[in-house]
Each structure stands twice: as C-alpha cells, then as structure tokens.
C-alpha cells in the first residue's frame, strides 16, 4: 500500500459515518456503504461482519476525533482567558457544531432499544469526552455540583436539544443571562 493512502477499513468507516449522519442507522444499508466507499461487499464484511459492528467502529472513531478536537478548543479557550460562562458556551457550541455528533445522539435516542449494551457504552464514551472537557474548563472556577447540574441542564435545553430537533438555538446573550442567574 502506498504511503499516506487511507486503508480500505478507514475509507469504509468514513463512508459509513457520512451515510449514518445523513440517513440514520436504519436508513443506511451495507449496500450503500459499499457504493459510497467504492469497495466490494466482501471487503466490507471481512472488516465489519455486521452493520452494528460498523456503527460501533464509527462511534469509536468519532470519539477519538472528538477528543482531539475538543481538547484543542479547550486549549484555545483557556489561552484567550475567557470568563467561565463564555468559555462554557463556546465548548457547547463546538460540541453541537459537528453533524456527526448530533447524528450519534439521534441514532442512539431513536434506536437505543435495538442497540447492544456495547453500543450504548460507546455512546457514553463519546459523551464522556464532553463531560471531561467541561470539568477541565470549570476546574479553575469554583462551581458546586448542584450548580454544575443546573448549568448542564439549561445548556442542554438551550443548545443541544434544539440542535437535535433542527430548531432555533438560544442566543449567547440569552443563555448567558440564564446561566448567570445560577451562579
């Protein structure tokens, strides 16, 4: 294989990720992945015996990419010396900016009853990335567990839930006002 050339496995995962993002889990077939990745069906099945295993690999890959991305964003926010709420909102805005992450939520929320425990665990690992970055951000501010819970709940309702439902997001100013009230 030539240097710098992606492996067939990574091409399949990238194609599947794109299709899962656009069409959801149920709406994506292995035949579509074969066509999108421009590989043979035996190649897909030799790497991923089931669609669920392919989805789990997509989740693992998304989690690793998200970890690197969010740590970079956290570093930038820390360097810019933003106040607690502004940095908090910036992290959440970055989280919801990636369609693949939103698709993972939609798939799991819509298909959780059909997913294996291993899939639910992999999704929990994805969410753990957000949790760890948020806690890292708050480490230099004194925020009680009760206030942390309220901060997360309000932000989820203001940003994550509307993003998942393709609705208008709360403005930063309005969200700052709500979050300031907690602190």
Order of alpha helices (4+ residues) and beta strands (2+ residues): alpha-alpha-alpha-alpha-alpha-alpha-alpha-alpha-alpha-alpha
